[in-house]
Amino acid sequence: MAKQLIDISVPLRDGMAHWPGDVPFTRIQRTRIGEDHAVSNDSLLVMSAHCGTHVDAPRHFFPEGSTVEAMELSLLVGPAYVADCTAWQGHLTEDAFAGVPSGVERLLVKTGNGKATLSSAFSEHFIGLTESGALWLKRRGIRLFGLDYFSIGALDDGSIARAHRAFLSQVGAVALEGLCLSEVEAGWYELICLPLKLSGCDGAPCRAILVREEAE
């Protein structure tokens, strides 16, 4: 069996969409070969910990919550189910997940946000979780939840903080935000998501890929 690797991460680039008020991603060319006697190229990166594809640790919404370096690698790597909710109208209540099979611990949701994560403009009207949707995830034992925009919680209806707190109140829960899922079909995959090991931090950029076996 051949393995298909699907990169579901947002490319980090100058001018990309970022959360209002956050420090946007900027790459500064610190040295350039051939200029000022430089023998190597060296870049300086300036960004928020919640820029692009990233994880939220419980510390993001809880003063004493666990931080990024305490995340369980066994949760960040393993079977994940991609649910196609592109036909769902409105924010994600528990009814939006009617087609999610039992036994899912890692759930990634593809919505009508589409390719908005690749835009240069932030949209406050993205599709996100309501508090009831987050509580449903918790009841089902889903400990890693990923969405195709820069927050799992809906913003324009005021759910953002309540949805995050409801989901991240689980021990070791991880929110995975800023995913590119528009070209990914629904179904089971192997998720590999490795955030930077930032000690004491509330979030971290990561590279996330899906692995699926294909018949040769």
N, C-alpha and C positions, 0 to 999 in steps of 0.2 A: 504494500500500500504506500502511495506517495503522500507526503504531507503538504497541505496548502497553508502558507503563512499569510495572515491578513493583518496588516498594520492598521489599527483603529485609533491612532494618535493624531493629534493636530500638529502640523508643522509649526514650530516656533519661528516667528519672523517679525521684523519691524512692521508696524502698522496693523497687526492682527487685532481682532476684537478682544477686549478685555473688560473685566468687571468695572463699572463706574467707580472712580475713586481709588482703584488699585493702581499700583505701579505697573505700567505697561511693559511688555517685553521690548528690550532694546539691546542690540549687539553693537558694541563699539570696537572698531579695529584698533587695538592698542599699539601693535607693531606690525609693520609690513616688510616683507623681505625686500632688501634693496633700498629702503628708506631709513635715514638716520643710522646707518651702520647695522641695521637689524639683520639677523641671520635666520629669523623664523617669523612666521605669522602668529599672532596671539590676539585672541578676542576677549573682551570683557563683557559679561552678561549682566544686565540689570533687569530684575523682574520680581513680581509677587510670587509667593509660594503657591498661589492658587491660579497661576497663569497656564493657559493651554490645557492639555490633558493632565489632570492632577488628581490626587487623592485628598479627601478630607479625613483627618483623624478626629475622634471625639473632642479633643482639646479645642477644636475650631468653635464649638458652641457650648462647651462645659469647662469652667475654670480649672477643675481638677481632672478633666478627662485625659485619657491616655494619648500619647504623642506618636509621631510618625515612626520613630525607631522601634517602638514597641509593637508595631503591627505584625501579625502572624504571617510569615511567608507562606504557610500552608493554606491560608485563605486567599492570598494574592495569586496563587498558582493552583489551577485545578479545573474541573468541569464547570462550565458556565452555560446558561441558557439565554439565547437572544430571542426576545419577544418582539414581534412586529405589531406595534400599536399605531401605525401610521394612519389607520382609518378612524382612530378614536378622536372624537371631537371634545375639545376642552382639556382641562388639567386631569392628571392621573389619580382618580379615586380608586378604591378597591375593585370596582366593577371593571376597570380597564384591564385587569389582570386575569380575567375569567379564563383565558386560554393557556395560562402558565401551568405546566404539569406539576405534580407533587414531587417532593424530593429535591427541589432546587435550593441551593445555598448561595449561588452567585447568579444574579439576574442582571442582564443588560437589556435596556429597552430602547428600541428604535421608534421614533415618533415623527410627527409632522415637522419637527424642527429641521429635518432634512440636512441640507448643506450649510445651514446658518452658522455652524461652528467654524466654518472656513471663511466667513465674511470678515470684512474690515470694520463693520459697524455693529455695535452691541444692540440687541433687541430685548426690550423689557417684557415683550409679550410671548416669550418662549413657553413651550409646554413643559410643565414640571409636576412634581408630586404635591398632592394635598396632604394635610395631616392624616386624613382617614386612609389614604393610600400608603403612607409611611407606616401607620400602625398595622395595616394588613401585612406588609412585608415583615414586620417584627413578629407578628403572630405566626407567620408561616416559617419562621426560622431562617429567613433570607438575611445573611450577614454582610454580603457585599452587593451593593446596588449601583449600577452605572447608567448614565443617561447621556443623550447626545446634545447637551448644552452645558454651559459653565456652572450650573447649579442643579442639584437634584430637586430642590424645592421651588415651587412656583413663586414668582415675584409679584406679578400684577394683581393677584388676589390676596396678598398679604400672608401667604402660607409659608414663606421661605424659612423663617426661624423655627416655627412650630414643626414643620416637616423634617427639618434637619435634626432637631432635638428628639423627635419621636423615633427616628431611625437610629441615630447615633447613640441613643441611650442603652443599646445592647452592648454587652461586654465585647470589645474587640471589633465592633462594626466598622466598615469602610465604605465611604461614598466615593465613587469613581466618576469624575465629571469631565466634560469636554471631549466626548468620544465621537469618532467619525464612523457611523454605522449605516449610512445611506446605501452602500453597496453590499451590505451583509444580509444574507438570507436568515430567516428565523430558524432556530434549531439549536442543537447541542454542539459545543466547541470546547477546546481546552484553552483556558485563559492564562496568559502569562503577563503579569502586571508588576513591574518593579519600580517603586518610587525611590527617589534619592533618600539615602539614610541620613536625614537631618535631625540631629539630636534636639529634643525639646520642642519640636516644631508642630504647628497645628495642621500643616498640609505640606505637600511636596509634588513637584512635577514628576511625571512618570512616562515610560514608554509602555504601551499596552498592545499586545498582539493576540490574535485568535489563531488557533491551530486546528485544522480539520483534515482527517484522512480522506484521500480520494483513491478510487480504484484506478490502477494504471491501465 
